[in-house]
C-alpha cells in the first residue's frame, strides 16, 4: 500500500475510533446507516463518508503502536 493511502487510512480509522467512542451511548442497530462525517484527504480537499455510498467500505480498528511493552 502506498504511503499516502496508508496515511489517509490511518487518519480515517483514527477519526472513526473517536467518532465511535463519542457515539457509544447512541450506538447504531444492525442495518442503520452510519452518521456522515468528513475528513481531510491526503490529496487535498475533503473526503465524506456519503461520497462512498454504494461502495463497499470496511472499517478496521487496529493498534498502531508496534513497540513491545
N, C-alpha and C positions, 0 to 999 in steps of 0.2 A: 504494500500500500504506500502511495506517495506521501511524503511528509506533510504537504498541505492538506490532503484529505484526512490524514491521521489527526492533525491539529484541529480541523473542523469537527471531526467525530468526537474527539476528547472534549471540546468545548460544548458540543451538543449534548453529550452524555452528562457532563457536569451540570448543565442547566436543567436537564430532565431530573437529575437526582435532587437538585434544590427545589424544583417545582413539585416533585413527588413528596418531598418532606413537608413542604408548606401546605400541600393539599391533602395530607394524610387523613385529616378529620373529614374531608369531603371526598372520600375515595370513590372511584367510578365502579359501576357494576359491569359485569360482562356484557359486551355489546354496546356500551355507551361510547360516545366519541370523546377523545381526549381534548382538553381545552387548547385553543390555538395559542401559539407563542411565536416569538420572533428572535432570531439570533444573528449576530454579525457573521458574515461569510468571510472566509479567508481570501476570497477573490474580490472582496469589496462588496458593498451592498448588504442586503439583508436576506435571510432565509426564514420563511414562515412554514410552520407545520402544515397549514392549509394548502400551501403550494404543492405539497406532495400527495394531495388527495387522489385516490385511485391507484396509487403505487403502494407496493409493499414496503412497510417501514418496520425495521427491527430496532428496538431499544434494548441495549445490553449494558448492564451495570457491572463494572469490574473495578478492582483495586488498581490504582495507577502507580502505587509505590512498590517497587520491586526490591527494596532493601530488606534483607533478612533481619528481623528483630526478635 
